[in-house]
Amino acid sequence: MSGKVIVIGGGVAGMQAAATLLGMGHRPVILEKNTRIGGKLNDWHRLFPSLTPATEVLEQLKSRLDGVEVLTGTEVQAVGSGEVTTTDGRRLEADAVIIASGFEVFPAELKEEYGYTLYDNVYTTVDIERMFNEGRVCLANGAAPRSIAFLHCVGSRDEKVSQRHCSRVCCITGVKQAMEMKGLFPDAEVYNFYMDIRMFGPGYEEMYREAQEKYNIHFIRGRISEAGETQDRRVQIKAEDTLIGRPLKMTVDMLVLIVGMQAARSNVPFAGCEGIRLRPSGFLEPADSFCSNVCSGTPGVFYAGTATAPKNVGESINEGTAAAVKAAGYIESGKGDAGR
């Protein structure tokens, strides 16, 4: 039994869900609010822990979409059992819906004490990924950095900005970028300031050890309390090394803020729909965390990827497959018939 499935979001989870449904004989339609599909993968350079170019993964996912209808520039306002409503008032019927709305990057300018957008040489990890893609990593004046500090957990585990959750991929992102920086600038001193190092994924702990043993990257347990700009446009940072219990002040050429994931703002209107709930973090809450972790409280509506919580690329792709299988099972059981 073939059915129509609307997939909200054209990131990695949405693309994988659509490709899986297509392979099972269903008719997926991707609704993407931006002008191109690919989501955040369009902005990344290399993926941890293998350092695989992001473009390789993106092109592989795109290659599986031949025959999938993709509507870009289309934002969804409401979701129900058997239909979605777009912000321009269209009502689109379907046999099932998969919400793969993704996440947003925490806006680092909210942490004013670090000087992002105020000081020339304070960047975010998103900025650094862009520099890697452009093939030109440098200071604001075009010079090569001789000292670089990375700060973990900016916009994660921080009650002051209502972001109490762990973004899970920040630690490994900081390690990956520190290694890439050291590869570009072998003589530079590179530091990682952290609260805790959380290396939960396969290959992550090994990468962390390699960063120390092979790349000589310095890890300092302590949060930076504030950053200021010197007359020569360098960045002076104040912190505390909590392992030795002493305050620390140093001046570096570049400060990189490792920004976390926050829930997509598009989740808020979804939560007004029957059976769809938000976690306290703003991410969508599944029916349960075990056997129904890609199911919503609405029949025929399923979740995939970072719509429900921070995840890495591999996990998001896997959830795209799982959500597609659940949606196909729902249709094949005869419960979904609105889109036929």
C-alpha positions in Angstrom: 0.0 0.0 0.0 1.6 3.2 -1.2 1.0 6.5 0.7 2.0 10.1 0.7 4.2 11.3 3.5 5.1 14.9 4.2 8.6 15.4 5.7 9.0 18.7 7.4 12.6 19.7 7.1 15.2 19.0 4.5 18.2 18.4 6.7 20.1 15.1 7.1 17.2 13.4 9.0 14.6 14.7 6.6 16.5 13.7 3.5 17.2 10.2 4.9 13.6 9.7 5.9 12.4 10.7 2.4 15.0 8.5 0.7 13.9 5.5 2.9 10.2 6.1 2.2 10.9 6.3 -1.5 12.8 3.0 -1.4 9.8 1.4 0.3 7.4 2.5 -2.4 5.9 5.5 -0.8 5.5 9.1 -2.0 7.5 11.5 0.2 7.3 15.3 -0.1 10.0 17.4 1.6 8.9 20.8 2.9 12.0 23.0 3.5 11.7 26.5 4.8 15.1 27.6 3.4 16.0 28.0 -0.3 18.0 24.7 -0.4 18.0 21.4 1.3 20.9 20.0 3.4 20.3 22.0 6.6 23.4 22.7 8.8 25.4 20.2 6.8 25.7 22.9 4.1 27.8 24.9 6.6 30.1 22.3 8.1 33.6 21.5 6.8 34.6 18.1 8.1 32.7 15.7 10.4 34.0 14.2 13.6 35.5 11.8 14.4 36.6 10.6 11.0 37.1 14.1 9.5 35.0 13.1 6.5 34.2 16.1 4.3 30.7 17.2 5.0 30.1 17.6 1.2 30.6 13.9 0.7 27.9 13.0 3.1 25.6 15.7 1.8 26.0 14.7 -1.8 25.4 11.0 -0.9 22.1 11.9 0.8 21.0 14.2 -2.1 21.8 11.5 -4.6 19.1 9.3 -3.1 16.3 11.8 -3.5 15.8 11.4 -7.3 12.0 11.1 -7.5 11.3 12.9 -4.2 9.2 16.1 -4.5 11.0 18.9 -2.7 9.3 22.3 -1.9 11.8 24.8 -0.7 10.8 28.2 0.7 7.9 26.4 2.4 7.4 26.8 6.2 4.9 24.9 8.2 2.7 26.5 10.8 0.6 23.7 12.1 0.6 19.9 12.0 -2.3 17.5 12.5 -3.2 13.9 11.8 -3.3 13.7 8.1 -2.4 17.3 7.1 -0.1 20.2 7.6 -0.8 23.9 7.2 1.9 26.2 5.8 2.5 29.8 6.9 1.0 31.0 3.6 -2.3 29.3 4.4 -2.1 26.2 2.3 -3.4 22.9 3.7 -1.6 19.9 2.4 -3.0 16.4 3.0 -0.9 13.3 3.7 -1.2 9.8 5.0 1.6 10.5 7.6 3.9 13.4 8.6 7.5 13.3 9.8 8.8 16.4 11.6 12.5 16.8 11.1 12.7 20.5 11.9 16.2 20.4 13.2 17.8 22.8 15.6 19.2 26.4 15.8 22.6 27.5 16.8 22.8 29.4 20.1 23.3 33.1 19.4 26.6 33.8 21.1 26.0 37.6 21.3 23.6 36.8 24.2 26.7 36.1 26.3 28.0 39.6 26.3 30.9 38.9 28.6 32.7 37.1 25.8 32.5 40.0 23.3 31.1 38.2 20.3 30.3 40.9 17.6 32.0 43.4 19.8 35.6 42.4 19.5 37.3 41.7 16.2 38.9 38.4 17.0 36.1 36.6 18.9 34.5 34.0 16.7 32.1 31.0 17.0 32.6 27.5 15.9 30.2 28.2 13.0 32.4 31.1 11.9 35.5 28.8 12.0 33.7 26.1 9.9 32.9 28.8 7.3 36.5 29.9 7.3 37.6 26.3 6.7 35.2 26.0 3.8 36.4 29.2 2.3 40.0 28.1 2.6 41.1 31.1 4.6 41.5 31.0 8.4 43.0 34.2 9.8 42.6 37.1 12.2 40.5 40.1 11.4 43.7 41.8 10.1 44.6 38.9 7.8 47.4 37.6 10.0 47.8 34.0 11.1 46.9 33.4 14.8 49.8 32.4 17.1 47.5 31.6 20.1 43.9 30.3 20.0 41.5 29.7 22.9 38.4 27.6 22.6 35.6 28.0 25.2 33.2 25.1 25.7 29.5 25.1 26.6 28.5 28.6 25.3 24.8 28.3 25.3 24.7 24.9 26.9 24.2 23.9 30.5 23.7 27.6 31.3 20.6 28.6 33.3 21.3 32.3 32.8 20.2 31.9 29.2 17.6 29.2 29.8 19.7 26.6 28.1 20.1 23.9 30.8 20.6 21.0 28.5 23.9 19.5 27.2 24.3 19.9 23.5 26.4 16.7 23.4 28.5 17.6 20.3 30.2 20.7 21.6 33.1 18.9 23.3 34.0 16.9 20.2 33.5 19.9 18.0 36.0 21.9 20.1 38.5 19.0 19.9 38.1 18.6 16.2 38.5 22.3 15.4 41.5 22.6 17.7 43.2 19.8 15.9 42.4 21.4 12.5 43.7 24.7 13.7 46.9 23.0 14.9 47.2 21.4 11.6 47.0 24.8 9.8 49.2 26.6 12.4 51.7 24.0 13.8 53.5 26.6 15.9 50.4 28.1 17.5 49.4 27.5 21.1 45.9 26.1 21.3 43.8 25.9 24.4 40.5 24.3 25.3 38.7 25.7 28.4 36.0 23.4 29.6 33.7 22.4 32.5 33.7 18.7 31.7 34.8 16.8 28.7 32.0 14.5 27.5 33.3 12.1 24.9 30.3 9.7 24.5 30.6 8.6 20.9 32.7 5.9 19.1 36.1 7.3 18.3 35.5 10.5 20.4 37.7 9.5 23.4 40.5 8.4 21.0 40.3 11.8 19.2 40.5 13.6 22.6 43.6 11.7 23.5 45.2 12.3 20.0 44.6 16.0 20.5 46.7 16.0 23.6 49.4 13.4 22.7 49.9 14.2 19.0 48.8 17.8 18.6 49.9 19.1 22.0 46.6 20.9 22.6 46.2 22.3 26.1 43.0 21.4 28.1 42.2 23.7 31.0 39.4 22.8 33.4 37.7 26.1 34.0 35.2 28.6 32.6 36.3 31.9 31.1 34.5 34.6 33.2 35.1 37.4 30.8 37.0 38.6 27.7 38.3 42.0 26.7 40.1 43.5 23.8 43.6 44.9 24.1 44.9 47.9 22.2 46.4 45.7 19.5 43.1 43.9 19.0 44.1 40.7 20.9 41.7 39.1 23.3 42.5 39.1 27.1 40.6 36.4 29.0 40.1 35.8 32.7 39.4 32.3 34.0 40.1 30.0 36.8 42.0 26.7 36.6 39.8 24.6 38.9 42.2 21.7 39.0 44.8 23.8 40.7 42.4 26.3 42.2 44.1 29.4 40.9 42.8 32.4 38.8 44.2 32.7 35.3 44.7 35.6 33.0 46.1 35.3 29.4 46.1 37.1 26.1 45.4 35.2 22.9 45.1 36.2 19.3 41.8 34.4 18.8 38.9 33.3 21.0 36.5 30.7 19.6 33.1 30.2 21.3 31.9 26.6 21.0 28.2 27.3 20.6 25.5 24.7 21.5 22.3 23.6 20.0 19.0 25.1 20.9 15.5 24.1 20.0 14.1 25.4 16.7 11.6 28.2 17.1 9.3 26.4 14.7 8.6 23.9 17.4 6.6 26.4 19.3 3.6 26.6 17.0 3.7 22.8 16.6 3.2 22.5 20.3 -0.2 24.1 19.9 -1.3 21.1 17.9 -3.1 18.2 19.7 -0.8 15.5 20.9 2.4 17.4 20.3 4.3 18.5 23.4 7.6 20.3 24.1 10.3 19.3 26.5 11.4 22.0 29.0 14.3 22.6 26.7 12.0 23.5 23.8 12.7 20.3 21.8 9.8 18.1 20.8 8.9 15.4 23.3 8.4 11.9 21.9 5.7 9.5 23.1 8.3 7.8 25.2 12.1 7.6 25.2 12.5 3.9 24.4 10.1 2.0 22.1 8.4 5.1 20.7 11.2 7.6 20.6 10.3 8.7 17.0 6.5 8.8 17.7 4.5 11.9 18.7 1.2 11.9 20.7 -0.7 12.4 17.4 -1.5 9.4 15.3 0.4 9.5 12.0 2.9 12.2 13.1 6.5 11.1 13.7 9.8 12.8 14.7 13.3 12.5 13.4 16.7 14.0 14.2 17.4 17.0 16.3 13.8 18.1 16.5 13.6 16.1 19.8 17.1 16.6 21.2 20.7 17.4 20.3 22.3 14.6 18.2 25.2 14.1 15.9 24.9 13.6 12.1 25.0 9.8 12.3 22.3 9.6 14.9 20.1 12.0 13.0 20.4 9.9 9.8 19.6 6.8 11.8 16.5 8.4 13.2 15.4 9.5 9.7 15.4 5.8 8.8 13.5 4.8 12.0 10.8 7.5 11.5 10.3 6.4 7.9 9.8 2.8 8.9 7.3 3.8 11.5 5.4 6.1 9.1 5.4 3.3 6.5 4.1 0.8 9.1 1.3 3.3 10.0 0.3 3.7 6.4 0.4 0.0 5.6 -1.7 -0.8 8.6 -4.5 1.1 6.9 -4.6 3.9 9.4 -3.4 6.6 7.1 -5.7 7.5 4.2 -6.0 11.2 4.0 -3.5 11.7 1.2 -4.7 9.0 -1.2 
